[in-house]
Amino acid sequence: MSFFLCVSLAGMQGLAGRQGPPGGPTLAPLRISEIDSVSGTQLKTGFLHVGADLYSDDDGITFKSVPVEVAGQPYILTADSDKGLTGASALTFTVNIYLHIYI
């Protein structure tokens, strides 16, 4: 399974998800931590743009286009070597604020 994961602070794009905690939007900077792949492969984060690496373990594959709705947003670079993984917890991570996740 190959995919990229993008998080968005924009709030109005994409499908509406579960209601977040009470209160207004936070201005705290996003922190993505405890990123773990079931394979143990080292994963990293970046900011989504044309030319950005698609995978954490293959610098030769880059994004040729990026939808305007997610351009500039933080994303998790998964591993090309993990593309055969299946299961509900192939990738886990923690964030410090409420946000939308695009897969």
DRENPALUM-946416 format. One record per atom (N, C-alpha, C, O): residue in one letter; atom name; x, y, z. Coordinates in steps of 0.2 Angstrom, whole numbers, padded with zeros to 4 digits. Example, Ala and Ser with C-alpha at 12.3 -4.5 7.8 and 13.67 -1.06 7.14 Angstrom:
// residues 2
atom rest: a atom: N x: 0066 y: -0028 z: 0039
atom rest: a atom: CA x: 0062 y: -0022 z: 0039
atom rest: a atom: C x: 0066 y: -0016 z: 0039
atom rest: a atom: O x: 0071 y: -0017 z: 0042
atom rest: s atom: N x: 0064 y: -0011 z: 0035
atom rest: s atom: CA x: 0068 y: -0005 z: 0036
atom rest: s atom: C x: 0064 y: 0000 z: 0039
atom rest: s atom: O x: 0067 y: 0006 z: 0040
//
This chain:
// residues 103
atom rest: m atom: N x: 0004 y: -0006 z: 0000
atom rest: m atom: CA x: 0000 y: 0000 z: 0000
atom rest: m atom: C x: 0005 y: 0006 z: 0000
atom rest: m atom: O x: 0008 y: 0007 z: 0005
atom rest: s atom: N x: 0004 y: 0010 z: -0005
atom rest: s atom: CA x: 0008 y: 0017 z: -0005
atom rest: s atom: C x: 0003 y: 0022 z: -0004
atom rest: s atom: O x: -0003 y: 0022 z: -0007
atom rest: f atom: N x: 0005 y: 0027 z: 0000
atom rest: f atom: CA x: 0000 y: 0033 z: 0001
atom rest: f atom: C x: 0004 y: 0038 z: 0004
atom rest: f atom: O x: 0010 y: 0037 z: 0007
atom rest: f atom: N x: 0002 y: 0044 z: 0004
atom rest: f atom: CA x: 0005 y: 0050 z: 0008
atom rest: f atom: C x: 0000 y: 0052 z: 0012
atom rest: f atom: O x: -0006 y: 0052 z: 0011
atom rest: l atom: N x: 0002 y: 0055 z: 0018
atom rest: l atom: CA x: -0003 y: 0058 z: 0023
atom rest: l atom: C x: -0002 y: 0065 z: 0024
atom rest: l atom: O x: 0004 y: 0067 z: 0025
atom rest: c atom: N x: -0007 y: 0069 z: 0023
atom rest: c atom: CA x: -0006 y: 0076 z: 0023
atom rest: c atom: C x: -0011 y: 0079 z: 0029
atom rest: c atom: O x: -0017 y: 0076 z: 0029
atom rest: v atom: N x: -0009 y: 0083 z: 0033
atom rest: v atom: CA x: -0013 y: 0086 z: 0038
atom rest: v atom: C x: -0015 y: 0093 z: 0036
atom rest: v atom: O x: -0010 y: 0097 z: 0033
atom rest: s atom: N x: -0020 y: 0096 z: 0038
atom rest: s atom: CA x: -0022 y: 0102 z: 0036
atom rest: s atom: C x: -0025 y: 0106 z: 0041
atom rest: s atom: O x: -0029 y: 0104 z: 0045
atom rest: l atom: N x: -0023 y: 0112 z: 0042
atom rest: l atom: CA x: -0025 y: 0117 z: 0047
atom rest: l atom: C x: -0031 y: 0121 z: 0045
atom rest: l atom: O x: -0033 y: 0125 z: 0048
atom rest: a atom: N x: -0032 y: 0121 z: 0038
atom rest: a atom: CA x: -0037 y: 0125 z: 0035
atom rest: a atom: C x: -0044 y: 0124 z: 0038
atom rest: a atom: O x: -0047 y: 0129 z: 0038
atom rest: g atom: N x: -0046 y: 0118 z: 0039
atom rest: g atom: CA x: -0052 y: 0117 z: 0043
atom rest: g atom: C x: -0058 y: 0117 z: 0038
atom rest: g atom: O x: -0063 y: 0114 z: 0040
atom rest: m atom: N x: -0058 y: 0120 z: 0032
atom rest: m atom: CA x: -0064 y: 0121 z: 0028
atom rest: m atom: C x: -0064 y: 0116 z: 0022
atom rest: m atom: O x: -0069 y: 0115 z: 0019
atom rest: q atom: N x: -0058 y: 0113 z: 0021
atom rest: q atom: CA x: -0058 y: 0109 z: 0015
atom rest: q atom: C x: -0059 y: 0102 z: 0017
atom rest: q atom: O x: -0059 y: 0100 z: 0023
atom rest: g atom: N x: -0061 y: 0098 z: 0012
atom rest: g atom: CA x: -0062 y: 0091 z: 0013
atom rest: g atom: C x: -0069 y: 0089 z: 0016
atom rest: g atom: O x: -0073 y: 0094 z: 0017
atom rest: l atom: N x: -0069 y: 0083 z: 0018
atom rest: l atom: CA x: -0076 y: 0081 z: 0021
atom rest: l atom: C x: -0076 y: 0083 z: 0028
atom rest: l atom: O x: -0071 y: 0083 z: 0032
atom rest: a atom: N x: -0082 y: 0084 z: 0031
atom rest: a atom: CA x: -0082 y: 0086 z: 0038
atom rest: a atom: C x: -0081 y: 0080 z: 0042
atom rest: a atom: O x: -0084 y: 0074 z: 0041
atom rest: g atom: N x: -0077 y: 0080 z: 0047
atom rest: g atom: CA x: -0076 y: 0075 z: 0052
atom rest: g atom: C x: -0080 y: 0075 z: 0058
atom rest: g atom: O x: -0084 y: 0080 z: 0059
atom rest: r atom: N x: -0078 y: 0072 z: 0063
atom rest: r atom: CA x: -0081 y: 0072 z: 0070
atom rest: r atom: C x: -0080 y: 0079 z: 0073
atom rest: r atom: O x: -0074 y: 0082 z: 0072
atom rest: q atom: N x: -0084 y: 0082 z: 0077
atom rest: q atom: CA x: -0084 y: 0088 z: 0080
atom rest: q atom: C x: -0078 y: 0088 z: 0085
atom rest: q atom: O x: -0077 y: 0083 z: 0088
atom rest: g atom: N x: -0074 y: 0093 z: 0084
atom rest: g atom: CA x: -0068 y: 0094 z: 0089
atom rest: g atom: C x: -0070 y: 0096 z: 0096
atom rest: g atom: O x: -0076 y: 0097 z: 0097
atom rest: p atom: N x: -0065 y: 0097 z: 0100
atom rest: p atom: CA x: -0066 y: 0099 z: 0107
atom rest: p atom: C x: -0069 y: 0106 z: 0107
atom rest: p atom: O x: -0068 y: 0110 z: 0102
atom rest: p atom: N x: -0072 y: 0108 z: 0112
atom rest: p atom: CA x: -0075 y: 0115 z: 0113
atom rest: p atom: C x: -0070 y: 0120 z: 0113
atom rest: p atom: O x: -0064 y: 0119 z: 0115
atom rest: g atom: N x: -0072 y: 0126 z: 0110
atom rest: g atom: CA x: -0067 y: 0131 z: 0110
atom rest: g atom: C x: -0065 y: 0133 z: 0103
atom rest: g atom: O x: -0067 y: 0130 z: 0098
atom rest: g atom: N x: -0062 y: 0139 z: 0102
atom rest: g atom: CA x: -0060 y: 0141 z: 0096
atom rest: g atom: C x: -0054 y: 0138 z: 0093
atom rest: g atom: O x: -0051 y: 0134 z: 0096
atom rest: p atom: N x: -0052 y: 0140 z: 0087
atom rest: p atom: CA x: -0046 y: 0137 z: 0084
atom rest: p atom: C x: -0040 y: 0139 z: 0088
atom rest: p atom: O x: -0039 y: 0144 z: 0090
atom rest: t atom: N x: -0035 y: 0134 z: 0088
atom rest: t atom: CA x: -0029 y: 0136 z: 0091
atom rest: t atom: C x: -0024 y: 0139 z: 0087
atom rest: t atom: O x: -0024 y: 0138 z: 0081
atom rest: l atom: N x: -0020 y: 0143 z: 0090
atom rest: l atom: CA x: -0014 y: 0146 z: 0086
atom rest: l atom: C x: -0008 y: 0142 z: 0087
atom rest: l atom: O x: -0002 y: 0144 z: 0085
atom rest: a atom: N x: -0008 y: 0137 z: 0091
atom rest: a atom: CA x: -0002 y: 0133 z: 0093
atom rest: a atom: C x: 0001 y: 0130 z: 0086
atom rest: a atom: O x: -0003 y: 0128 z: 0082
atom rest: p atom: N x: 0008 y: 0130 z: 0086
atom rest: p atom: CA x: 0011 y: 0127 z: 0080
atom rest: p atom: C x: 0009 y: 0119 z: 0080
atom rest: p atom: O x: 0010 y: 0116 z: 0085
atom rest: l atom: N x: 0008 y: 0116 z: 0074
atom rest: l atom: CA x: 0007 y: 0109 z: 0074
atom rest: l atom: C x: 0013 y: 0105 z: 0075
atom rest: l atom: O x: 0019 y: 0107 z: 0073
atom rest: r atom: N x: 0013 y: 0100 z: 0080
atom rest: r atom: CA x: 0018 y: 0096 z: 0081
atom rest: r atom: C x: 0016 y: 0088 z: 0079
atom rest: r atom: O x: 0011 y: 0086 z: 0082
atom rest: i atom: N x: 0019 y: 0085 z: 0075
atom rest: i atom: CA x: 0018 y: 0078 z: 0073
atom rest: i atom: C x: 0023 y: 0074 z: 0077
atom rest: i atom: O x: 0029 y: 0075 z: 0075
atom rest: s atom: N x: 0022 y: 0070 z: 0081
atom rest: s atom: CA x: 0027 y: 0066 z: 0085
atom rest: s atom: C x: 0025 y: 0059 z: 0085
atom rest: s atom: O x: 0019 y: 0057 z: 0083
atom rest: e atom: N x: 0029 y: 0055 z: 0088
atom rest: e atom: CA x: 0028 y: 0047 z: 0089
atom rest: e atom: C x: 0026 y: 0044 z: 0082
atom rest: e atom: O x: 0021 y: 0040 z: 0082
atom rest: i atom: N x: 0029 y: 0046 z: 0077
atom rest: i atom: CA x: 0028 y: 0043 z: 0070
atom rest: i atom: C x: 0031 y: 0036 z: 0070
atom rest: i atom: O x: 0037 y: 0035 z: 0070
atom rest: d atom: N x: 0027 y: 0031 z: 0069
atom rest: d atom: CA x: 0029 y: 0024 z: 0069
atom rest: d atom: C x: 0026 y: 0020 z: 0063
atom rest: d atom: O x: 0020 y: 0021 z: 0062
atom rest: s atom: N x: 0030 y: 0016 z: 0060
atom rest: s atom: CA x: 0028 y: 0012 z: 0055
atom rest: s atom: C x: 0029 y: 0005 z: 0058
atom rest: s atom: O x: 0033 y: 0003 z: 0061
atom rest: v atom: N x: 0024 y: 0001 z: 0056
atom rest: v atom: CA x: 0024 y: -0006 z: 0059
atom rest: v atom: C x: 0030 y: -0010 z: 0057
atom rest: v atom: O x: 0033 y: -0015 z: 0060
atom rest: s atom: N x: 0033 y: -0008 z: 0051
atom rest: s atom: CA x: 0040 y: -0011 z: 0049
atom rest: s atom: C x: 0046 y: -0008 z: 0052
atom rest: s atom: O x: 0051 y: -0011 z: 0052
atom rest: g atom: N x: 0045 y: -0003 z: 0056
atom rest: g atom: CA x: 0051 y: 0000 z: 0060
atom rest: g atom: C x: 0055 y: 0005 z: 0055
atom rest: g atom: O x: 0060 y: 0008 z: 0057
atom rest: t atom: N x: 0053 y: 0006 z: 0049
atom rest: t atom: CA x: 0056 y: 0011 z: 0044
atom rest: t atom: C x: 0056 y: 0018 z: 0047
atom rest: t atom: O x: 0051 y: 0020 z: 0050
atom rest: q atom: N x: 0061 y: 0021 z: 0047
atom rest: q atom: CA x: 0062 y: 0028 z: 0049
atom rest: q atom: C x: 0058 y: 0033 z: 0044
atom rest: q atom: O x: 0059 y: 0033 z: 0038
atom rest: l atom: N x: 0053 y: 0036 z: 0047
atom rest: l atom: CA x: 0049 y: 0041 z: 0043
atom rest: l atom: C x: 0050 y: 0048 z: 0045
atom rest: l atom: O x: 0053 y: 0049 z: 0050
atom rest: k atom: N x: 0048 y: 0053 z: 0040
atom rest: k atom: CA x: 0050 y: 0060 z: 0042
atom rest: k atom: C x: 0044 y: 0064 z: 0039
atom rest: k atom: O x: 0039 y: 0061 z: 0036
atom rest: t atom: N x: 0044 y: 0070 z: 0041
atom rest: t atom: CA x: 0039 y: 0075 z: 0039
atom rest: t atom: C x: 0042 y: 0080 z: 0034
atom rest: t atom: O x: 0048 y: 0081 z: 0034
atom rest: g atom: N x: 0037 y: 0084 z: 0031
atom rest: g atom: CA x: 0039 y: 0089 z: 0026
atom rest: g atom: C x: 0033 y: 0093 z: 0025
atom rest: g atom: O x: 0028 y: 0093 z: 0028
atom rest: f atom: N x: 0034 y: 0098 z: 0020
atom rest: f atom: CA x: 0029 y: 0102 z: 0018
atom rest: f atom: C x: 0027 y: 0101 z: 0011
atom rest: f atom: O x: 0032 y: 0101 z: 0007
atom rest: l atom: N x: 0021 y: 0100 z: 0009
atom rest: l atom: CA x: 0019 y: 0097 z: 0003
atom rest: l atom: C x: 0020 y: 0103 z: -0003
atom rest: l atom: O x: 0017 y: 0108 z: -0002
atom rest: h atom: N x: 0023 y: 0101 z: -0008
atom rest: h atom: CA x: 0024 y: 0106 z: -0014
atom rest: h atom: C x: 0027 y: 0102 z: -0020
atom rest: h atom: O x: 0030 y: 0096 z: -0019
atom rest: v atom: N x: 0026 y: 0104 z: -0025
atom rest: v atom: CA x: 0029 y: 0101 z: -0031
atom rest: v atom: C x: 0036 y: 0100 z: -0031
atom rest: v atom: O x: 0040 y: 0105 z: -0029
atom rest: g atom: N x: 0039 y: 0095 z: -0032
atom rest: g atom: CA x: 0046 y: 0093 z: -0031
atom rest: g atom: C x: 0048 y: 0090 z: -0024
atom rest: g atom: O x: 0054 y: 0088 z: -0023
atom rest: a atom: N x: 0043 y: 0090 z: -0020
atom rest: a atom: CA x: 0045 y: 0087 z: -0013
atom rest: a atom: C x: 0045 y: 0080 z: -0014
atom rest: a atom: O x: 0042 y: 0077 z: -0018
atom rest: d atom: N x: 0049 y: 0077 z: -0010
atom rest: d atom: CA x: 0050 y: 0069 z: -0010
atom rest: d atom: C x: 0043 y: 0066 z: -0008
atom rest: d atom: O x: 0040 y: 0068 z: -0003
atom rest: l atom: N x: 0042 y: 0061 z: -0011
atom rest: l atom: CA x: 0036 y: 0057 z: -0009
atom rest: l atom: C x: 0037 y: 0052 z: -0004
atom rest: l atom: O x: 0033 y: 0051 z: 0001
atom rest: y atom: N x: 0043 y: 0049 z: -0004
atom rest: y atom: CA x: 0045 y: 0044 z: 0001
atom rest: y atom: C x: 0051 y: 0046 z: 0006
atom rest: y atom: O x: 0055 y: 0050 z: 0003
atom rest: s atom: N x: 0051 y: 0043 z: 0012
atom rest: s atom: CA x: 0056 y: 0045 z: 0016
atom rest: s atom: C x: 0063 y: 0041 z: 0014
atom rest: s atom: O x: 0068 y: 0043 z: 0016
atom rest: d atom: N x: 0062 y: 0035 z: 0011
atom rest: d atom: CA x: 0068 y: 0031 z: 0009
atom rest: d atom: C x: 0069 y: 0031 z: 0002
atom rest: d atom: O x: 0073 y: 0026 z: -0001
atom rest: d atom: N x: 0067 y: 0035 z: -0002
atom rest: d atom: CA x: 0068 y: 0036 z: -0010
atom rest: d atom: C x: 0068 y: 0043 z: -0012
atom rest: d atom: O x: 0062 y: 0045 z: -0013
atom rest: d atom: N x: 0074 y: 0046 z: -0013
atom rest: d atom: CA x: 0074 y: 0053 z: -0015
atom rest: d atom: C x: 0073 y: 0054 z: -0022
atom rest: d atom: O x: 0072 y: 0060 z: -0024
atom rest: g atom: N x: 0072 y: 0049 z: -0026
atom rest: g atom: CA x: 0071 y: 0049 z: -0033
atom rest: g atom: C x: 0064 y: 0050 z: -0035
atom rest: g atom: O x: 0063 y: 0052 z: -0041
atom rest: i atom: N x: 0059 y: 0049 z: -0031
atom rest: i atom: CA x: 0052 y: 0050 z: -0033
atom rest: i atom: C x: 0049 y: 0056 z: -0029
atom rest: i atom: O x: 0049 y: 0057 z: -0023
atom rest: t atom: N x: 0047 y: 0061 z: -0033
atom rest: t atom: CA x: 0044 y: 0067 z: -0031
atom rest: t atom: C x: 0037 y: 0069 z: -0033
atom rest: t atom: O x: 0035 y: 0066 z: -0038
atom rest: f atom: N x: 0034 y: 0073 z: -0030
atom rest: f atom: CA x: 0027 y: 0076 z: -0032
atom rest: f atom: C x: 0028 y: 0080 z: -0038
atom rest: f atom: O x: 0032 y: 0084 z: -0039
atom rest: k atom: N x: 0024 y: 0078 z: -0044
atom rest: k atom: CA x: 0024 y: 0082 z: -0050
atom rest: k atom: C x: 0018 y: 0087 z: -0050
atom rest: k atom: O x: 0019 y: 0092 z: -0053
atom rest: s atom: N x: 0013 y: 0086 z: -0046
atom rest: s atom: CA x: 0008 y: 0091 z: -0045
atom rest: s atom: C x: 0005 y: 0090 z: -0038
atom rest: s atom: O x: 0006 y: 0084 z: -0035
atom rest: v atom: N x: 0002 y: 0095 z: -0035
atom rest: v atom: CA x: -0001 y: 0095 z: -0028
atom rest: v atom: C x: -0007 y: 0099 z: -0029
atom rest: v atom: O x: -0007 y: 0105 z: -0031
atom rest: p atom: N x: -0013 y: 0096 z: -0026
atom rest: p atom: CA x: -0019 y: 0100 z: -0026
atom rest: p atom: C x: -0018 y: 0106 z: -0022
atom rest: p atom: O x: -0015 y: 0106 z: -0017
atom rest: v atom: N x: -0021 y: 0112 z: -0024
atom rest: v atom: CA x: -0021 y: 0118 z: -0021
atom rest: v atom: C x: -0023 y: 0118 z: -0014
atom rest: v atom: O x: -0021 y: 0121 z: -0010
atom rest: e atom: N x: -0028 y: 0113 z: -0013
atom rest: e atom: CA x: -0031 y: 0113 z: -0006
atom rest: e atom: C x: -0026 y: 0110 z: -0001
atom rest: e atom: O x: -0027 y: 0112 z: 0005
atom rest: v atom: N x: -0021 y: 0107 z: -0003
atom rest: v atom: CA x: -0016 y: 0104 z: 0002
atom rest: v atom: C x: -0009 y: 0107 z: 0001
atom rest: v atom: O x: -0005 y: 0105 z: 0005
atom rest: a atom: N x: -0008 y: 0111 z: -0004
atom rest: a atom: CA x: -0001 y: 0114 z: -0005
atom rest: a atom: C x: 0001 y: 0118 z: 0001
atom rest: a atom: O x: -0002 y: 0122 z: 0004
atom rest: g atom: N x: 0007 y: 0116 z: 0003
atom rest: g atom: CA x: 0011 y: 0120 z: 0008
atom rest: g atom: C x: 0009 y: 0117 z: 0015
atom rest: g atom: O x: 0012 y: 0119 z: 0020
atom rest: q atom: N x: 0005 y: 0112 z: 0016
atom rest: q atom: CA x: 0003 y: 0109 z: 0022
atom rest: q atom: C x: 0008 y: 0104 z: 0024
atom rest: q atom: O x: 0012 y: 0101 z: 0020
atom rest: p atom: N x: 0009 y: 0102 z: 0030
atom rest: p atom: CA x: 0014 y: 0097 z: 0033
atom rest: p atom: C x: 0011 y: 0090 z: 0031
atom rest: p atom: O x: 0005 y: 0089 z: 0030
atom rest: y atom: N x: 0016 y: 0086 z: 0029
atom rest: y atom: CA x: 0014 y: 0079 z: 0028
atom rest: y atom: C x: 0019 y: 0074 z: 0030
atom rest: y atom: O x: 0025 y: 0076 z: 0032
atom rest: i atom: N x: 0017 y: 0068 z: 0031
atom rest: i atom: CA x: 0022 y: 0062 z: 0033
atom rest: i atom: C x: 0024 y: 0059 z: 0027
atom rest: i atom: O x: 0020 y: 0056 z: 0023
atom rest: l atom: N x: 0030 y: 0058 z: 0026
atom rest: l atom: CA x: 0033 y: 0054 z: 0021
atom rest: l atom: C x: 0033 y: 0047 z: 0023
atom rest: l atom: O x: 0037 y: 0045 z: 0027
atom rest: t atom: N x: 0029 y: 0043 z: 0020
atom rest: t atom: CA x: 0029 y: 0036 z: 0021
atom rest: t atom: C x: 0035 y: 0033 z: 0018
atom rest: t atom: O x: 0039 y: 0036 z: 0014
atom rest: a atom: N x: 0036 y: 0026 z: 0019
atom rest: a atom: CA x: 0042 y: 0023 z: 0016
atom rest: a atom: C x: 0040 y: 0019 z: 0010
atom rest: a atom: O x: 0035 y: 0015 z: 0010
atom rest: d atom: N x: 0044 y: 0019 z: 0004
atom rest: d atom: CA x: 0042 y: 0016 z: -0002
atom rest: d atom: C x: 0043 y: 0008 z: 0000
atom rest: d atom: O x: 0039 y: 0004 z: -0003
atom rest: s atom: N x: 0047 y: 0006 z: 0004
atom rest: s atom: CA x: 0048 y: -0001 z: 0006
atom rest: s atom: C x: 0042 y: -0003 z: 0010
atom rest: s atom: O x: 0042 y: -0009 z: 0011
atom rest: d atom: N x: 0038 y: 0001 z: 0013
atom rest: d atom: CA x: 0032 y: -0001 z: 0016
atom rest: d atom: C x: 0026 y: -0002 z: 0012
atom rest: d atom: O x: 0020 y: -0003 z: 0015
atom rest: k atom: N x: 0026 y: -0002 z: 0005
atom rest: k atom: CA x: 0021 y: -0002 z: 0001
atom rest: k atom: C x: 0017 y: -0008 z: 0001
atom rest: k atom: O x: 0011 y: -0008 z: -0001
atom rest: g atom: N x: 0019 y: -0014 z: 0004
atom rest: g atom: CA x: 0016 y: -0020 z: 0004
atom rest: g atom: C x: 0012 y: -0021 z: 0011
atom rest: g atom: O x: 0009 y: -0026 z: 0012
atom rest: l atom: N x: 0013 y: -0016 z: 0015
atom rest: l atom: CA x: 0010 y: -0017 z: 0022
atom rest: l atom: C x: 0002 y: -0016 z: 0022
atom rest: l atom: O x: 0000 y: -0013 z: 0017
atom rest: t atom: N x: -0001 y: -0020 z: 0026
atom rest: t atom: CA x: -0008 y: -0020 z: 0026
atom rest: t atom: C x: -0010 y: -0020 z: 0034
atom rest: t atom: O x: -0006 y: -0021 z: 0038
atom rest: g atom: N x: -0016 y: -0018 z: 0035
atom rest: g atom: CA x: -0019 y: -0018 z: 0042
atom rest: g atom: C x: -0020 y: -0011 z: 0044
atom rest: g atom: O x: -0018 y: -0006 z: 0041
atom rest: a atom: N x: -0024 y: -0011 z: 0049
atom rest: a atom: CA x: -0027 y: -0004 z: 0052
atom rest: a atom: C x: -0021 y: 0000 z: 0055
atom rest: a atom: O x: -0022 y: 0006 z: 0055
atom rest: s atom: N x: -0016 y: -0003 z: 0058
atom rest: s atom: CA x: -0011 y: 0001 z: 0061
atom rest: s atom: C x: -0004 y: 0001 z: 0058
atom rest: s atom: O x: 0001 y: 0000 z: 0061
atom rest: a atom: N x: -0004 y: 0001 z: 0051
atom rest: a atom: CA x: 0002 y: 0001 z: 0047
atom rest: a atom: C x: 0006 y: 0007 z: 0049
atom rest: a atom: O x: 0013 y: 0007 z: 0049
atom rest: l atom: N x: 0003 y: 0013 z: 0051
atom rest: l atom: CA x: 0006 y: 0019 z: 0053
atom rest: l atom: C x: 0002 y: 0022 z: 0058
atom rest: l atom: O x: -0004 y: 0023 z: 0058
atom rest: t atom: N x: 0006 y: 0025 z: 0063
atom rest: t atom: CA x: 0003 y: 0028 z: 0069
atom rest: t atom: C x: 0007 y: 0034 z: 0070
atom rest: t atom: O x: 0013 y: 0035 z: 0069
atom rest: f atom: N x: 0004 y: 0040 z: 0073
atom rest: f atom: CA x: 0007 y: 0046 z: 0075
atom rest: f atom: C x: 0003 y: 0050 z: 0080
atom rest: f atom: O x: -0003 y: 0048 z: 0080
atom rest: t atom: N x: 0005 y: 0055 z: 0083
atom rest: t atom: CA x: 0002 y: 0059 z: 0087
atom rest: t atom: C x: 0002 y: 0066 z: 0085
atom rest: t atom: O x: 0008 y: 0068 z: 0083
atom rest: v atom: N x: -0003 y: 0070 z: 0086
atom rest: v atom: CA x: -0003 y: 0077 z: 0084
atom rest: v atom: C x: -0005 y: 0081 z: 0091
atom rest: v atom: O x: -0009 y: 0078 z: 0095
atom rest: n atom: N x: -0004 y: 0087 z: 0091
atom rest: n atom: CA x: -0005 y: 0091 z: 0097
atom rest: n atom: C x: -0011 y: 0095 z: 0096
atom rest: n atom: O x: -0014 y: 0099 z: 0101
atom rest: i atom: N x: -0014 y: 0096 z: 0090
atom rest: i atom: CA x: -0020 y: 0100 z: 0089
atom rest: i atom: C x: -0025 y: 0096 z: 0085
atom rest: i atom: O x: -0024 y: 0092 z: 0082
atom rest: y atom: N x: -0032 y: 0098 z: 0085
atom rest: y atom: CA x: -0037 y: 0096 z: 0081
atom rest: y atom: C x: -0035 y: 0098 z: 0074
atom rest: y atom: O x: -0034 y: 0104 z: 0073
atom rest: l atom: N x: -0036 y: 0093 z: 0069
atom rest: l atom: CA x: -0035 y: 0095 z: 0062
atom rest: l atom: C x: -0038 y: 0090 z: 0057
atom rest: l atom: O x: -0041 y: 0085 z: 0060
atom rest: h atom: N x: -0038 y: 0091 z: 0051
atom rest: h atom: CA x: -0040 y: 0086 z: 0046
atom rest: h atom: C x: -0035 y: 0082 z: 0043
atom rest: h atom: O x: -0029 y: 0085 z: 0042
atom rest: i atom: N x: -0036 y: 0076 z: 0042
atom rest: i atom: CA x: -0031 y: 0072 z: 0039
atom rest: i atom: C x: -0033 y: 0069 z: 0032
atom rest: i atom: O x: -0038 y: 0067 z: 0032
atom rest: y atom: N x: -0028 y: 0070 z: 0027
atom rest: y atom: CA x: -0030 y: 0068 z: 0021
atom rest: y atom: C x: -0025 y: 0062 z: 0019
atom rest: y atom: O x: -0019 y: 0062 z: 0020
atom rest: i atom: N x: -0028 y: 0056 z: 0016
atom rest: i atom: CA x: -0024 y: 0050 z: 0015
atom rest: i atom: C x: -0024 y: 0049 z: 0007
atom rest: i atom: O x: -0021 y: 0045 z: 0005
//
